[in-house]
Amino acid sequence: MTTWDAFDLRLIAKRRGIVEGFLEFLRHNTVSQNPEGVRAGGEWLAALMRRRGLEARVLETGGGPAVFGERRAPGATRTVLIYCHYDTKPAPAKEWFQPSPFEPVFRKADDADDAAFVSFDSVPTEALAEWRVCARGASDDKGPIWSHLEALALMDELGLPPTVNLKFIFDGEEEIGSPFFGPLTEKHKDLLAADLVLVTDGPKHASGRPTISFGARGVLKFEMTIESARRDLHSGNFAAPNPNWRLAGLLSSMAAPDGTPLIEGFEDGVAPPTPAERELMARFPLDLHGLERELGVSLPQDYLEKIMFHPTLTIRGLRSGFVGAEANTIIPHTTTVAIDIRMVKNQKLETVYRRVIEHIRAQGFDVIEGADAPLPDHLRGRAVRVSDKGGYDPAKTAADLPICREVIEAVERAHGGQQAVVTPTMGGSVPIWAFTDILRLPTILVPYANANNRQHSPNEHLRLDHLFQGVRTTAGLLRDLGR
């Protein structure tokens, strides 16, 4: 076994430098819808990796480029591939409690999101672990990338080389559904060949205990638009079809008021939890009442089963007309809803998508697929345009593989012996199907970010103690998995 005393002491001594480098990474605007920023961020990351002693290069995808890095260990008999993504969700500045989502600020770990912030210069070095950094991408997913790279730097400095061959693949379009990641994986099967894939996306358990999952739900996203008149109309001077009423009826046919999907055949073939998976859920430390108090809403008693073993249909955005200071008495001429569907094992993206299309038609609408197809006048108010489709299938690795136990034990050791929270699958989505289905590799999720880190929301942040623990976890995995 590796003795970690010197590593841990050096990690403490280098905390400030670790954070300083991380801030430079966070200042890169790699929002998925900003292709120039994504490319610049990917090239910056590849150059940094080369300076850290990795063979690194940018891989073209047809969309946001991926970044690949590799380091071989003499005598290693196992290759570990680590997946993260460096692109981020958009960050509308007006909802952030700081001047810019891409200029990091700091708050104490337990402060409210709108508490006064300070710059890094004002954070005491000896108290860094008590603070959090607020910036887009801090937790999702730049923090884990930074933990990996800093772990390698510390290991090199202390003469603790990895005992496994190491490969990184950093996705540049995960936040828009990784549309080119499957073809990229097919094209580079030899380059990405490994014995095990580790994914360090997502949040840990709220307790801060090490957290491990063996699967992730898939995701299907799309937008639906109904257009009636050619322009907005004065609501008193015109009696014209209002597309919002048509959309309201369509949406109410797709899901019950509590969100339960009503689309025909939506859950066909969905596999219930196995006895072993039910046992894992029974061990999961969930304070349901505490979560209800935090969120201010009631939650279902079968909460864990719903987020792990049932598909969901979510309205994630609506756009039509004007409200608030911009309110007008008009009949909007168009309305758009953005939908995402989280899929579980045995569901396939194309099958679920076709069922949605069939359901729309069954409600009496014509369907126009694609943003550019023309809308004939005779279909105004009677057609639903479906566009911006994307996503990927769910995937899962068998939890009883020997490598799963190895990973659990290594992660627990890296956390000082804390027992891991182990789940059959994540509620969120990561494109691990590319590894399980294309590369046929066991794929295990080991999230690094703190729970409730506001990923995908305004005021995203990462607790620095989790950033530092990520460094320690990566180092432990790269040493222990080669034994």
N, C-alpha and C positions, 0 to 999 in steps of 0.2 A: 504494500500500500504506500502511496505517496504521502510524505509528511508535508503538511500545508502551512506550518507555522510561519515560515519565511515568506511564503506567498501572501498570506493574510496580512502580515505586517507591511509588506511592500504595497499591497493594495490600499491600505489605509493611508500610507504616505503619499500615494499618487492620486488620491481622489480628486484633488483640485484640477490637476492636469487632465484627468479623464473627462471631467465635466467641461473644461474649456474646449477641448476638441469636439465634444458632443454638440456644443452650441454652434460651432461652424457648420456641422452637418445639418442642424435644424434650420439654419438660415437659408438653406437652399429650398426654394419653392418648387416642390416636386408634386404638386397637385396633378392628379391623373389627366385632367382636362387641359393641362398646360404642357403640351408636348415638348416645347423648347426647354422648359425648366426641368422636365423629367430627364431629357437627354443630357443636359448639362450636369444634373445631379448624378446620373449614372456614370458619366465620364469622370467626374470628380471622385466618385467612390472607387472606381476601378484604379485610378491613379494612386489613391491612398492605399489601396490593398497591395499594389505593387511595391510601394514604399515600405509596407509592413512585411515584405518577404514572400508574398503570394504570387503565383502566376495568375494574372487576372486579365480579363478582357470583356469588352462589351459585346453582347450577342444581339444581333438584329432580329426582330420578331415580326415586323409589319406594323407594329404599334410602339408602345413604350418599350425601349430596349431592356433586356435583362443583363445582369452583371454576374459573370462567373469567375470564381477564384479557386485555386487548388494549391495544396501543399502535401507532398508525399513524405511519409515517415519511414526511414530505413527499417526494414524487417517487419513492417506492419502487415498483418494478415486480414485486417478489416478496414473497409472504407466507409466513412460517415459523410453523408450529404446533408447540409443544413440549408433549409429554405427560410427566407424572410422576404419582405417586400419593402422597397424604399419609396414608392409612390404614396400619396396621401389623399384623403378626402378634401374637397373644397373647404375654404375657411372664410365665410363672410365676416368681415372685420367688425361690423356693427354689433354683433352678438358676443364679442369677446371682451373680457374685462381687462384689456391691455391694448396699447396703441396698435400693435400688429401681431397677428398669429405667428408670423415668421421672425419676430424679434423676441427671443425667449425672455421671460421674467420669472421671478422666484417668489414662492409663498411657503410658509411653514406647512408641513405635511397635513396638519389637521385644520388649517384655516379654511374659511368659506371661499368659494370661487371668486366672489367679489371683494374679498379682503384686500387691503393695501398690498402692493407688490414692491419688490426691490430688485435692483440689478444684481448681477452675479458678484460684483465687487463688494457688495454689502453683506454677503452671506459668509459667516465665520467658517473658516476651514475646518475647525474642530467639530462643527455642528452640521456639516454638509448632509449627513444621513437623515437629519430631521427636516429637510426641506424637499420641495418638489419643483420641477421645472415645467412651466406652462408654455406650450407651443404646439402648433399642428405637427403631427407625426411623432411627438415625443414618445408616446407609448405604442403607437400603431403605425409603423413598426420599426422606427429608426432606433429606438432604445435598445432592443435586442441585438440589432446589427452592431451597434457600438459596443455592447457587452462582449460579443464574439471577438471583435478586432482587438479590444483592449486586453482580453484574456490571452490572446496569442502573444501580444507584445510583452505582457508580464511573464508569461511562460518562457519566452526567449531570453528575457533579461535574467531570469533566475535559473536557466539551464534545466527547465522541466518541459522538454519537447512533447508534443502529442504522440501517443502510442498508436494512433490510427492515421490512415490516409484521410485527409480532410478536403472536402469540396464544399463550396458555397454556391448557391444560386439565388440571386436577389431579383425578384420580380419587379418590373416597372409599371405594371398595369393591374395589380390585384384589386385596387379599389373601384375598377370599372368592370370587374368580372373576369379578368385574365383572358381576354378573348383569343390571344395568340399563344397562350402558355402551353396548351395541349400540342399544337403543331411544333412548337419549339422543342418540347420534350421528345416528340417522335423524331425530329431531325437530329437531335443530339443525344440519342440513346447511349452511345459509347462514351461520350464526354461525361454524362451524368450517371454512369454506372456506379453502383454502390452496393453495400450490404444492408444499409439502414438509412432512413431519412428521418431527420429531426426537424420539427416545425416549431419555431419559437414566437408565434403570433398569438394574440389573445390575452385575456386577463387571468391572473391567478385567483385562487379562492380568496374570499374576503378576509379570512384569517391571516393571510400572508404565507400560509403553509405551501410547500411545493405542490404543484398541481400537474397532473398528467392525464391526457385523454388519448383515446385510440381511434378517434374518428371525428368527422366534421359534417355538418349538414351541407347539402348543395344549395345553390341559389339560382333563381331565375328572376330576372328583372326586365320590366318593359314599361312603356307608357301607352295610355289609351287617350285618344283625343276625339271629341265630337264637335263638329263645326256646323252651325246652322246658317244664319245670314252671312253676308259677305263682310259686314262690319257691325260694331256695337250700335245699339239702337236706344233712343230715349224710351224709358219704360212707360211713359204716359202717352206718347204720341204714336206708338206702334203696338200692334198685337201680333207678335211673331214668336215662333218656337224658341224656347229657352233651353240651350243644350245642358244646362245644369240639372234640370228636372229629368232629362233623359239619362244623364249619367248617374244621378242619385238612384233611379230605379234599377239600373244595371248593377251598380255596386251592392245594393241591398239583395239582389238575387245571387250574388257571388259569396256572401258571407253573412252569418247571423250577427245581431248586435254585439255579441260577445267576441266576435272575430272568428268563430268556428266556420271553416270553409263549407260552402254548399254546392260547389261545382261537382257535377256528376262524375263519379269514378275517381275523385281527387285522391283518395287514400287506397285505391286498389293495389293490392300486393304489398302494402306496407307491413313490415315485420314487427311484431310486438317485442318487448324486451325479453331476452332469454332469462332463465333463472339466475345465471351468473351476473347478468347485467342488472337485474333487480336487486341483487345483493350489493352490487357496487352503489346503486342509488340509495339503498337503505343506509349505507355507511356515510353518505355525503352529508357533511355538516351544514344544514340549511336552517337558518332562523327565518322562517317564513313570516312570522308576525313582525320581526324587526325590519324585514325588507318592505313589508306593507307600510310600516310607520315611516320609513325613509321615503318611499315613493308617494305615499298619500292615497293609495288605491288598494282595493281588495284583489287578492291573487288566488288562482285555483289551488285546491289542495293537492292536485296531482301536477304541481308546477314543474318538477324535474322531468317527469315523463313527457309533458307537453313540449318542453324545449329540446328534448333529446330524441324523442321517438315519434313525434307527430309533425307533419308539415304545417306551415302557417301561411296565411295570405295577408299581407300588410299593405295598407295604404300609407305610403311614405312621403307623399306630397300631393298637394292640389293647387291648381293655378287657374283662376278665372276672375274676371271683373276687377273691382277695386274695393278696398276697405279702409277703415281708419281715416287718416288725413287726406287720402286720395279718393275717398268714397264718392261714387256717382250713381245717380238713379238711371241705370242703363240695363238693357237686356244684353248680357255678354253674347258675343257671336261664337265664342269657342271656349271649351273647357278641357283641361288635361289633368289626368291623374297618373301618378307614378306608383307602380306596384312592385313589391318584391315577394317572392315565394321561397321559403326555406324548405328544402326537400330532404327526406330521410332515406335510409337504406331501401333499396329495391325500386326507388323512383328514378326516372330518367328525364332529363331536361326536355328533350323533344316530345316525349309522351305527355308530360304535364302541360307543356305549351299548347299542343294540339287540343287537349281537353279544354283549356281556357278558350281557344278560338271557337271550338264547337259550342261551348256554353254561350258565348256572345251571340253566335248565329241563332241559337235556340231561343234567345230573347227577342228575336225579330230584327236584328241589325244585320246589315251587310258588313263585311270586314275588309278593310284595305290594309295590307301589310306593307310597311316601309314608309319612311318620311317623305319620299319624293313622288310616290304614285299620285296621279291626279285625282281630285274629288269631283265627280260629275254633279251638276246642279241637282239632278233628280234624287241624289243620295244625301243632300244636305239635311242634317238632323237625323238621318236614318242610317248612317254608316259610322262605324268606329274605326279610327285609324290606329293600328298597333305598330309601335316603332321602338327604337332604342332597345331591342331585345339583346340579352346577353346572360351569361352565367355558366354554370358547370354542375356536374353530377355530385351527389354525396359519395362518401367513401369511408371505409372503416377497416382497421386491422384487428385481427383476432387478439384478444387480450391475454390469451394463455400461451403465447409464444415465449420461448426462453429469453429472447432478446428484450421482451417487455419487462420481465423481472429484472434483468440487468440494468435497464435504464432507470427503473424505479429506484433500485438500490443506489445507483450512482448519484441520482438527484437528491435522494435523502441524505446521503453522506455529505454532499455539497452544502446542504442546509443544516449541518451540525447534528444530523440524526433525526430531524423532525419527520414525523410520518407524513407521507404524501396523501393528498386528496386525489383519488383516482376515479375517473369517470369513463363510461363507455364511449361517449362522444361529446363534442362541444355543441352548444346551441348555435354558435356562429358558423361562418362558412370560410373555408380556405381551399384552394384548388389542389387538395392532396390526391384527388382522383388521378392526376397526371402521374403520380408516383405509384399508387396502388394498382391502377388499371393499365397504364402504359409501360412503366418500368417493372411492375410486379414486385414492388419492394415493401417491406413492413415500414409503416410510417407512423411516428409517434409524436404527439403534440406536447410540448413542454413550455407553456407560457411563462413569460418573465414579468410582464407589466402588473402593476397593482390593480386590484379590483376597483370598479367605479372610477376609471381613469378618464372618463368622458370621451372615449374613442368615438369617432364619427360625429361628435357633438362640439359645440363651442366650448372653449376652455379646457381642451384636452391637456393632460399633464402626465408626468411620470415622477413617482417618488424616487429620490436619489438612492435610498437604501435598496430599492429593487434593481436599480441600474447596477449598483455595486454587487449585489447578490447575483445578478446575471453574469457578471465577470467570473465570479467564483464557481457558478454552476457550469458554465462553458468549460472552464479549465478542468473541473472534475470529470466531466463527461469525456473530454478529449484524452484524459489520462486513463480513466477506469475502463472505458469500452474497448481498449486494446488488450486487456489482460486475458 
